[in-house]
Amino acid sequence: MAIIVKTENPEGLLNEIKRAVDDKKAELWSYDSSGDFTHTPDKWINRAWLRPEVGEDELRFGILGTNDAPMTASLYSAYHGYFIEMLLTHLDKYFTTAAATAKKTAPDYF
């Protein structure tokens, strides 16, 4: 259930995502001091986080659940779908493909 984004500049893309959040272009997302992203509508905020991992020619986001609630299909599909939508809407010039895996995949943490 990871998001895998193919890009020539993974670190640069991560910086651009944070800039989009800071500039309120990606207004439905925030990130914390650890760099983990959460979806901010009331229904989803702080129910999970997407943790970035910079790799060679890709940027991966593993989903982190909470200790007090199970990871559900609804929760992970919402986080993955809305995050990819944000990438396509605001940052499409920085990557070639973005995909979500259907099963637990590194770097997922739940």
N, C-alpha and C positions, 0 to 999 in steps of 0.2 A: 504494500500500500504506500509505496514511496512515489514521489514525483521525481522524474528524471528529465532534466532540461539539457539538451545538447547545445553547446556554445563554444566559440573559440576563446572566450574570455570569461571563465566562471566567476572569478573574483570581481571583475568589472560588472557583470550582471548582478551579482549580489549587492554591490554598492548602488547600482541603479534602482534595484527594488527598494532598498532602504530610502533612497532619495525620493522615490515616488510616494512612499508612505509619509516621509517627513514633509513633503510639499503638498500633501493632501490630494494627490492625484489618485492614489490607491486608498481612498478614504475609508474603506471597510476593513482595513488591515492595520495592525500595529505590531511592534516588536519590542521585546524586553531587553534588559541589560545583557542577557546571554545571547541575544541575536535570534531568538525563537519568535516566530510569527504566530499571531492568533487572529481569528476572524472576529470582528468587533460588533456585529449585530447582536442584540440581547439574547437571541436564541442560541448563539454559538460561542460567545466570548468566554475565553478561559476554560472551555470544555476540552480543548486539545491545542497543541502547538505544532508548528512545522519547523523542524531544526535543519538549517542548511549545512551541507557538507560539500566543500569544494574538491573536485576531482580533476583529472586530466580530461579536458574537453567536455566536461559536464558539471552541472550543479545539481545535487540531489537534495531532496527534502524528505526527511523521515518524520513520521507523525508520532507525537508523544501524547499519551493519554494521561488521565488523572488517576490517582491512587484509589479514589472512592467511587469511580464509575467505570463500567466496562466500555471498551472500544466497540462501537456498533457500526454496522454497514452504513447507516444513515449519517453518522458523525464523520466517518472517514471519507465517504463519498462527497459530502458537503464541503469539507475542507479541501479536498483535492480538486474538485470541480471548480469551486469559486477561486481558488488560487490560480489555477491554469487560466481561467477566464480573465483574471486581473493581468496575468502575464501577456496574454494575447491582446488585450485592450490597450495596455500602456507601454509594453516593452518588447513588442514583436520584432523590432529591428536588432535586438541583441541576442537572439537565439534562432536556431533552425527548427527544432522540434521540442515539444513538451509532452510527456506521457505519464500516466499513472499506472502503477502495477496493481493487479487484482488481489494479490496475496502479500503477506508480510514479507518485506524485502529490506535489506540493509539500506539505509540506517534507521529503520523503524524502531521505536522504543515503547512497546506496550506489551 
